[in-house]
Amino acid sequence: MFFNDKSANNAKSRLMFPNISKLDLGKNSIRVVPPFISELSNLSTFHIANNEHITELPPEMGLLSRLWNLTTKGCSLQEPLASMASSKMYKTMDIVGYLKSILEDAKPYARMKLMVVGVQGIGKTTLLENLRSEGGSYKRTKQSEHWARRMGNRNMAMKSGRGVSMSTVGVDIGDWTYEKKDKTKNWYGPVVFRTWDFGGQQEYYTTHQYFLSRRSLYLVVWNITDGEKGINEIQQWLVNIQARAPNSPVIIIGTHYDIVESQFPLNFNDYLQKRIRERFINLIDPEKCGLPRVIDSLEVSCKSRYNIKHLANLIYDTAFSLRSHGSKHRLLEQKIPATYIYLEEIIGDLCIDLRQAGQDPVLEQSDYEKTVRLQMKSKYNSSFRDSAELQQASSFLHENGVLLHYADATLRDLYFLDPQWLCDMLSHVVTIREINPFVKNGIMLLDDLKHVFKQNVLKFPCIQSTPKL
């Protein structure tokens, strides 16, 4: 397609067929689509199917204004292009438009979900508090209040305020901004970790699955003093993660190291760490064993702060080392359209406005699209091309825990703008006596819902039509 002429000043002058309109490179073992593909300004049909090594499309393809037929089946495209290319909702022009938006105004997105899971009472919340004290900044996503106060349980909130350890109910979400400090090396800047502290009560396990996603780093926490029993519990969490977010990165964290060090035999911890590495880390194909990608295993003590700083830096290093499957670029260095970031800011403002108005942070699709369109225009003088592009941006933010939107037939018309709110609502109907004393033998009467929900959640048909929960 090109001739070799070093005297040529640009790619356009070296094109042998500058006016080509159809190009079929399917099943050619091609590894990358070069940026200068944009020089084929008349290209209308472009087939690159069955080139399994192609993981991305260059933003320069956004300049191919006449391209209307693009086939990528059999390629290994990463998100969000993978979903766009496989969905019937998106046409080639949508993909070209997305690539153009990246080319013209793209920004890095140094954010990641940090999911903390484990059984009840092993110190997950205390571990997070220790990590936050190592630097950076932290804020809750819904004011600065403990989960007990959000739930409306004053007694638990008062106990927590007096320093009494209370197990987290449901999920507690916050933003922890951390940057590794080391004068001898150049690091990448701060990362915003959206921390999800999952309650460890067994009753909540079935709800956790709705919040697990791939763009996440998982901390599976266990109590070292539990020995083999604790290691078996690790296995259960890893299987659940793999089922909902395949091949996600995981760090295994053992707590109460100070107790092991003072009260257990010298080789007790070494034996357990060896077992963990044999079962979960030193595996050639962990996915064939139904396990995610376990990066490392570390022991910590929240009492003596042993390894807390090391863990904070390990989380930071791991986040920046992650790459999408088959991609050369680091996940946190990939750029996304500026409109995605605008949408995140708009959603945050909408949550505040709705709360101040005494309304639930939930919008139906028509209201959501209308409100976002008006806010984008007035605040940023920008817009999404159509509903499909807005949906793609919303899906990206769902993966990152900014909002929640599900394809379920009952819920697909609803956009939950505040994930913390939805987590709290689920916590109200789960059979934890501290929160919901109205459930008997796993059954809750519709008439009792008014005692549990403090606001107007009953407006949703999926709740109104359910006689028993």
N, C-alpha and C positions, 0 to 999 in steps of 0.2 A: 504494500500500500504506500510505502515511502521509498524514495530513492535517496541514495547516500550522496549528499552534496554539502560539504562542510561550509561552503561559501553562502549557503542559504541562511537568511536571517531569522526565519521562524518556521514553525512546523507547517504552517499553511503553504508556504512556498515549496515545501518538500513533498507535498501530497501528489501521488501519481494519479489518484482518482478523486479529486476534490469534490466532485458533484455526486458521488455515490449516494444512493437513497436506500438501498437495502444491503444489509451485511449479516451473513450467517456464519458465526464462529462456534456453533454448537459442537459439543463433544470433541474439543481440541486440546484438552489438558492445559487450558489457559489458567494462569494463576492470578492475574490481575488485569483489570480494565484500565488502560493508561489514561491519564488526564487529557492528553491531546486528542482523545476521541471527540472532544467538543469542536474540533476544527472541521469535522464533517457536518457542516451546517445544514445540509439538505437531507440528512439521515432521517428516514421515517420508520424503518423497520430494522430492529436490531435483535438478533437471536444469539444468546450466549448460554443456552440451556445445557445441562449435563457437563458443566465444568465445575466439579466438586470443590476445587481449591479457591474459587472466587468467593470471598467472604464479604466484600463491600463494593459499592459503586462510587466512583469519584464524584465529588460535588460539581465538577466541571460539566457533568452530564446534564446539569440543570440549564445549560445554555442551548441544548438541543430542542429548540422550540417546535420543530416539525416532527419530532418523534412521537408516534402514536401507538406503535406495536413493539413492546419489549417482552421477551420471554426469558425467564431466569430459572425455570424448573430444573431441579437437580444441582443448583448451586448451593453454597452454604452461607447464604446471606445472614448477617446479624440483625438484631432488632434495632430500630423498628422496621427496617426494610424487609425483613423476612415476612412479617405479618402483612405488610402492604402488598408484597408481591403475590402472596398466596390467597389473599382475600378477594372475594368478588366485589367488595365495596369500593375498591380502589382501581382506577384505570392507570394506564401508562402516564397520562398527563399529571396525575396526582403524585406519582413517584418523581417525575421530572420537576414538578413544583417544589416538592420537599427538598430535593437536592439543590435546587436554585436558592431556596431560603437559607440553606447551610452555607452556600457559596457567598451569598451577599451579606448575611448578618448572623453569624454563628458564634456561640459562646461555650466555653468549657463548663462542665457540670460536675464539680467536685463534691458530690453528695452521695451518700450511700446509707442504706438501712443497716443498722446493727441490731440483730435479733438475739435476745438473751433468753434461753430456755433451760428448763431443768425442773426437777421435782420440787415440792414445797419445802420451805424452811432450810435451804442449803446456802443462802446468802447472796442470791442474785442481785437484789436491790442494793444491798450493802456494797457488793462488788462494783456496781455502777457508780455509786456515790464516791467510792475510792478512786475510780478512774477519772471522774470529773474533777476531783481535787488535784489531779496531776497537771492541770493547765487547761487553757482554752476557756470557753464559756459554755454555760448551760442554761436552757430555759425550757419550761414545759410548753407544750403546744396549746394548752388551754389554761391560761393564767398560771400563777405560781402556787399551786395548791396540791396537797396530797390526794391520792386516789380516794381515801376515806371521806374527805370533805366533799369531793366531787359527787360521791355516791349519796351524800346527805346523811352520813352516819357520824354524828357528833362525838359519840363515845369513842369510836375507833380513832377519829381524828385527834381527840384530846390525848389518848394514850400514846399515839405516835408523836405528838408534840412534846410529851414528857420523856421521850427517848425509849419508849417501850417498842420492841421489835414486833411489827405487824406484817403478816404475809400479804403480798400484793394480791388484790382481787381483780380478775380480768386481765387487762393490759394497761401499762402505764407508759405513755409516749412522751419523749422529749428530744430536743436537739442539743447535741454535744459537739462543739467546734474544737478541734484539736490540731495542733501543728507540732511536729517533732522538732526538738531543739538540739542542734549539734553544730558547734562552730567549725568543725573540721570538714563538714560536707554540705553540699547544697541540696536542700530538699525541695519539695514541690509546692509548698504553701499549705494553708489550712484546709482541712476537710470537715464538712458538716456531716456528722453521723446522726441519723435519726434513730434514736435508741428506742427499742420496743422491749419493755420488761414484762415478760409473760408470767402471769400467776401460775403457780405450780400445782394448784389443786386439781385432782384428777377429773373433776366435773367439767373443767374448762378445756380439756384436751381436744374435744370435738370442735370447739370454736376456733382454736389456734390455726387450723388448716386454712381458714379463709384469709389469713393475713400473711402467709408465707409467700415470698416471691423470689425471683432469680437474682435481681440486682441487690443482693444482700450479703452481708458477712454474718455468719452465725457463731455465737458463743454457746456451746453446750456445757453447762455448769454441773458439777457433781461434787459430793462431799467425800474427800479422800478417806475419811474414817469409816465410810460404808463398805470399803473393800470391794470384793467381787460383786456384791449386790449393786454397788454404785456403778460398776463397769457395765453390768447388764442393763441398767437404766440408760446409760449412754447409748447403747445399741438401739434401744427403742426410739430415742429422739433422732438418731441419725437416719433410721429407716423412714420416719415420718418426714424428715426434711427432704430426703431423696425422692419420696413419692410426690411431693408438692413442688419442689424446686430442684430438679435433677442437677447433679454435679456442682452444687453450690459450695463455696469455700467455708470450712468449719475450723474453729479452734476449740479444743477441749480444755476446759479450765477446772482444775481441782482445788477446792477451797479447804480451809481449816488446816493448812500446812503446819501452823504453829502447834496444834494439838498432836499431830502425827510426830513432829520432831521431838516433842517432850514426853509423849506417853506410849509410843509404839516402838517396836524393834527397829534397829538401824536400817535394815534392808527392806522394811515393809513398803515404803514409798517406791523404792527402786524396782521392786517386784511388780507393783501395780502399773508403773509407767511402762515397763517392758511388755506387760500384757496388753496395754492400750495400743502400743505401737505395732504389736503383732496382729491385733484384731482389726485395727482401724486405719493405720497410717502406712505401714510397709506392705501395701497391696499393689499389685501390678494393674489390675483392673477393678477398682472399688465398685464401679457401677454394676459389674456383673454379680457382685455380692449384695446388691441393693443398698449401697452406701454412697454418700456424697464424697466430696474431695476434702479430706481432713488434712489441714496444713501443718498443725503442730499440736502438742499437748504441753500444758504448763501448770505448775503448782503455784498457788498464791496464798497469802494470809492477809485478810482484811484487818486483823488485829495488829500485827507487827508491820504490815505493809510490804511484806516480802514479795518481790517480783511484780508489784503493782505498776511501777514505772516501766519495767520491761514489757509488761503486757500492753500498756498504752502504746508504746512504740511498735510493738509487734502488730497490733491492730492497724496502725497507720501504715507501716511498711507493706502489710498484706493487702490493704485496700489499694495502694498504688501499684502493686505488682500484678493485679488481676487484669486479665484480658478476656474478651469474649472468645468463645470457642473458635479456633482457627484464625483469629485476628492478630495482626502484628501490633496494633495500637493498644495502649493501656486504657482500661475502661474509663477511668476518671479523667483521661486526657481527651476523650472523644468529644467533639463539639456537637451541640444541638442547636436547632433554630432558636433565635432570640424570642420568638413568639411562645415557645414552651415555658421559658423563664417568666415572661410577662404573665402567662396564665397562672403560674404558681403564685405570683404576687397578688393577682386578682383574687384567687381563691382564699388566700390568707385574709385579705381585706373584707371579703364577703362574710367570712366566718365571724369576724368582729362585729360587722354591721348587723348580722342576723341575731347574734347573741344580745347585743344592746337593745334590739327591738323585741327581745323575748321570744324569738322564733327558733325553731330547730334548724341546724345547718345542713338542710337537705333540700335539693331542688329537683323538680321534675325536668325531663329533658328539654321541653320547649322553653321553660323559664331559664334553664341553665344556658342554653344556646343564645337566647335573647340577651340575657344579662351580660354574658361574656363578650358578646359582640359590641354592646354599647360601651362596656368598660375598656375594651381594647382600643376602641376608636377615641374615646375621650381622654384616656390616660397616656396612651403610647402612640396615638395616630397610626395604628397598625391594625391588621385583621388577619383572620384565617380565610383561605380561599373559599372553603365550603365546610359543610358539616362533617365530611369525612376527615378533613385535616384536623378539625377540632377534636374529633374522636380519637385520632391517632395521638395527639398531644395529651389528651386525657388518659389514654392507656399508658403512656410513658410515665405520667405522674402517679397513676395507680401503682405501677411497678415500684415506684420510689416512695410510696407511702404518704404522698401529699394529699390525695383524695382516694375515695374508694368507689368503684363502679363495676358492677358484675353483669355478666351476660345471662344470668338466670332469668327465666321468663317472668318471674314475679317482680324482680328487682331491676331489670335493665332500664326502666324508665326513670330510675332514681340515681342521683349523684350525691353521695355523702361527702360533703366538703371538709368535714372534720373527722378523721379516723378515730380520734379519741372518743368522740361522742358516740359513734357506733359501737366501739368496744364497751363503753359504759352501759349502753342500752342492752347489749347481749349479756352483760354481767348481771343485770337486774332480773333476767328470767332464768338464769342458771340456778341450780339447786344448792346455793351456798346460803346457809341459814342467816349469816350476818347481813346479807343483802336482801334476800327474798324469803321470808318465813312463810309465804303463802303456798308453797309447793308441798304437796303430800303424795308420797309414793310416785314421784315423777310426773304428777298431773297438776296443772294450774288452771283454775277456772277463769273464764273471760272477765267475770265481774270483779275479780281481784286485781286485774291489770291497773285499774285506776289508783290502787294503793301503791303500786310499784313505780309506774311512770309518773314523773312529776310534771311533765309538759304534755303537749298535744300529739303524742306518738300514735294515738288511736285513730288518727286520720288516715293511716295507711291501710288499704284494703287487705293486705296480707295478714294484718293483725285482727282487723275487724271480723273477718270471716272465719277465724280459728276459735272454736268453742273451748278447746283444751290445748295446753302447751306442754 
